[in-house]
Amino acid sequence: MTRRARAEIVAVDDRLFETELKESFEIAGGAAHAHRGVFVRVAWKDGTVGWGEAAPLAAFNGETADGARAAIRRAGRALLGRDGAAWRSRLDDVDELLPRGAGAARAALGAALLDAWTRRARLPLRALFGGALARVASDVTVTLVPPRAAAAAARRIRAMGVRTVKIKVGRDADEDCARVLAVAEVDSRLTLMLDANQGYGPRQSLELLRRLRARGVRPALFEQPAAADDWDGLARVARLGGVPVAADESVRGRADAWELCRRRVVQVLNLKLMKMGLREAWDAALIAKGAGMGLMIGGMIETSLAMTAAAHFAAGLGDFRFVDLDTPLWLAREPTRGLRLGRGGVYDLSEVRAGIGVIPAAGIFTARCG
């Protein structure tokens, strides 16, 4: 049997799953009380398998698990019979088969294809992206909760050994200011980041920064302090706010990354595999690195499978100053086995010998796992 025959893709399977959250995950765009996603398994003729996860978040961009599953099935049928060993061509196939709005499906299939290839090659996934680092340390998020609850969350985060706290804002200026100050008062040594998720316009964002500055609080980063299409607003906050600004919802693919870098709209791009898929996120990262733009890796509400894949992506490429991969902490039950977010918010990828290092829990796929 030829090498190509052994690597022929013979199955692309999917399973819907749902798990409750320990508490509501609330952002300016809405709230999630449970996580519903799709696990994907790609199988080669020689028995090699790879795993991926689609984790859409309707509150972020309107994607749903049912929509992601339908997209995965359409693309999966087209991948059957193709050479899994030609991984770069298969990533191109995924992007051609799925529209840009199907980012979660793209991410799931791309991760499964690369997980299979690196498992077969006995390499950790980070090596495929360049292997720059073996560890990345994530922040932990405080959502849109009252100030007293925010302070309690900050104390728990500090007890985990995490030094960077991301605070959601964007709904009510007075409460947002109070929430940030409550976290800051827990420990002045914490690094604070803000994320408005388009909930504010530039005027409101600048006013929040002014109020915080008057109380001696200067965030290390402000994500999406204007609407996704308001690039002039983003640039205004970046120019006048006195803190670095990150584009998140504004960067939906390589074209946005190129133009944001060309126009120097912001200082940081937040890349999420679930927004655009692996191939396009990889291109966007290289564009940003080439332009000297700061990089952040983020995600939706994801299990350890998708989050660890993103950690491999960031660690392998290097130069991701901001890491926001904490959502497995919100899951009441983790439906996966393998690597976990460790103390200090660290993903220690040196423990992974092949692939991503995380698979769905036993029983989710009834067929034998590779």
N, C-alpha and C positions, 0 to 999 in steps of 0.2 A: 504494500500500500504506500502510495507517495505521501510526502509530507503535506502537500496540499489536500489530498483526500482525507488525511487524518484530521486536518483543521477545518473541514467542511462544517458549516453551521447546520445542524440537523433539527434543532428545536429552539424556540423562543417562547417561554412560558411566563405567565403572570399570575399574581394573586393579590386581590384587594385585601387590605387589613385596616383595622381601626383600633386605636388605643386611647383611653381617656387621658386627660391632662391632670396633673396634681392641682393646678389652679388655672384660671382663665389667663390666656395669653392675649393681652389687649394692646393694640396699637391704634394710631390715629384713624386708620382705615377700617377698623372693626375688631371683633374679638373672636378667638377660637377657644372652644371648650374641649375639643377632642381632635386627634390627628387621624386623618383618613388618607392612606396612600396606597401605593402599588409596588410590590416587590417583583423584580424581573429576573429570570434565569435564562442564560444563553448556554446551550450545550453544543460541543463539537462532536464529530464522529468518533474521535478517540476517547471520549468520556470526559474530557475537560469541561468544566462548567465555570461560569462567571456570574456574579450577582450585582444587581443595581437596584436603586429605589427612586421612584417618582414621588415627590413630596410637594404637591401644589398647595398654595395658600390663597384662597379666594379673597381674603381681606387685603392681600398684597397686590394681586394682578388679575383676579377673577378666574384663575385656573382651578379645575376640580379634578378629583380622583377619577371619576367616571370618564371625563374627557381625556385625561392622560392615558387611561387604560385602553380606550378606543384607539388612540393614536399609536400606542405601543403595538397593539395587535395588527394594525394596518402595516406599519413599518416592519414588524417582525416577520410577517409572511413574505415580504419582499427580500429579506435577508437570508432566507433559507436557501441552502445550496452554495452560498458564497464562502470565500476563503477567510476564516476567522484570523488566520495568521497575518493577513494583510491589514493590520489594525488601523493604519492611517486611512486607507481607502474605505474601510467600514465606517469610520467616524464621518468621512465625507458623505457616505451613503445616508447615514442617519440624518444629517443636516439637509440633504436633498429630498429625503422622503417625508420629513416633518417640517411644518411651517415654524417660523420663529415664535409664534404664540404658543407652541407646544414645548416650552422649555423643559418642563419636568419630565416629559416623555423622552426628549433628547438626552437629558442627564442620566436617566435610568438605563437606557440602552447603551449609551456611551460608556458608562461605568461598568456595566456587565461585560461588554466586549473587551475592555481593557483589563478587567479583573481576570477574565479567562486567559488572555494572552500572558499576563504576568504570572499567573498561577502555573501555566505550562512552562514558562521560562524560569520559574523559581526565583522571581525577583519581586521585591515590594513595589507597589504601584508608584511610590514616590520616585523610584529610579527611572521610570519611563519619562517623567517630567524633568529629569535632570539631576535628582538626588542631592540638591543643595543642602538640605537640612534633614535631620532625623526627628526633630521635635518642634512643635509649635504650641504656644500658650494662648488660650482663648480668654476673652473677657466673659463676664456673666451679666445678663440683662435684668434690669428692673423695669417692669411694664407700667402701664398707666394705672397705678394703684395710689391710694391716698398717702400723704407724707409719712404718717406713722408706720404704715405697712412697708413703705419704701425703706425707711430706716431699719426696720427689722430684717428686710431682705438683704440690705447692705451688711448687716452684722453677720448674717449667715454666709454671705459671699466672702467676707474677710476671714471667717473661720475656716473656709475651704483653702485658704492660702492664695486666693485670687486677688490681684492688685488692681485690676482694671474693671470698672463698672460702666456698662452702657445703660443709659436712662432714656426711656421713651417719653417723648413730649409731643405736643402738636394738637392738643384738644382744648385746654383751658389755661390761659397764660398764668393766672394767679396760682392755680394748683400745680402747674408744671414747675414754676419757680420754687414753690414750697417743697415739691418732691426732690428737686435737685439739691436744694439747700439741706434737706433732711439727710440725704445720702452723704453730702460733703461733711456734715457735722459728725458723722459716725467715725471718720478717720480722715484727717487732712492729707494723709499720704496716699490715699486712693487716687488713681487716675480716672477721670470722669470723661465720658463721651455722651453726646446727645444725639437722638434720632427722632426727627419730626415726621418721617414717613409722609411727606407732602401736606401734613396737617396745617402748616403755617405758610404764609407768604413771606417775602423778604422783610417787610416792615415789622411783622410780629417776631420774626426770628432775631432781628437786630435788637429789638426792644428787650427780648428775653436775655440776650447776651449782655446788654447794658445793665440790666437789673442784677444779673449774677456778678458781673464785674464790680459793681458797687458794693457787693458783699464779699469780695475777695475770691470769687470762684471763677477760674478760667478753664473751660473744658479743653481737652486735647484734640477734639474733633467734633464737628457738627454735621450729621448726615441729613441729606435731602431737606434743607430748610426752605424749600420752595417747590412749586408743582413740577412734575416731571418735565413738562415742555417749557417751563420758564427758565431757560438757561441764563437770560439776562438777570433774573432774580438771584439765581445761584451765584453768578459772578459778583453781584452787588454784595451779598453776604460774605463771599470770599475776600472781597476787597476791603470791606468796612468793618467786618465783625471781629477782627483781631484773633481769630482761631482758624485752623485749616477746615475746609469744607469738603465733604465727600458727596459725590453723585452716586445714588443707588438706583431708584426707579428711573432716573434719567439715562442710565447706561443699559440698553437692552440688547446690545450686540456690538460686533466689531466696528460697524459704521459709526455708532454713537461714540465709542471709545476713541476712534480716530478724530472725530470732529471736536470732542471735548478736549482732547489733548492739543489739537491744532490751535484751538481758540483760547486755550489756557483758562477755561471756565472755572475749574475747581482745582484743588490740590491733590485729591485722592479719588480713585475709582473703586467702588465696592462691587466686586465681581461675585456673582452667585451662580453656581452650576445650574440651579433650578430655573434661573431666568432665561438661559440661552443654550445650555448644553455644554458638554466638554470641549468640543472642537472650537466653537465660537468663543467660549470663555478663554481658551488657550490663546487664540489669536488676540483677543482683547488685552490679555495680560502682557503679551509680547509687545503690542503697540504701546501700552503704558510704560513698560520698562524702557523701551527705546526712546520714549519722549521724556524720560525722567520724571514721570508722574508717580505719585505715591499709590500704593496698592492696599486694598482691604479684601479679605475673604469673608463672605457671609453666607447665610442660608435662610430657608424658610423654617417651618417646624418640621424637623427631620429626626429619624432614628440614628443610632450610631453607625448604621451602614452608610447612609448618604453623608453624614457629617465627617466620618473618617475618610471617605473618598475625597471630600473637599480638603481635609487636612493634608492628605498625600499631595494633592494638587498644589497647595500653597507651599508646603515644605519642599517639594521637588523643584519648583520654580525659584523659590527664595524671594526675598525682597518684599514680602507681605508684612508691612509694619503693623497693621491692625488685623486682628483675628477675632471673628465673632461666630463661634461654632459651638454654642452652649445648649441648644434646644433639647438634646436628650435628657437634660436635667428636669424638664417639664413633664416628661412622660410618666404616667402612673405605673405603667408596665412596659419594659423594653422588649420588643418582639424580635430581638436579634441576639446572636452569640458572638463573642470575640472581644476585640479591643474596646476599652471604655475611656472616657474622659477622666483623667486622673487628678490627683491633688494639684492645686495651683492652676487648674484649668488646662493641664498639659495633655496633649496627644503625643505619647511616646511611641513613635512609629518604628523605632529600632527593634521593637518586639515583633514586628511583622516580618515574616520570612518570605511570603509570597502573596501577591494580590493585595486586596484591601485589608484583609485581616478581620473582616466581619461578615457574617452570613445570617440569613433569616433564622429564627428559632425553629427548633425541631417541630415538625407537624404542619408548618405553614405550607410547605410543598410536600406532598405525599411521596413522590418519587425519591429514590436515594440521592442524597447530596454528594457532590464530588469533593 
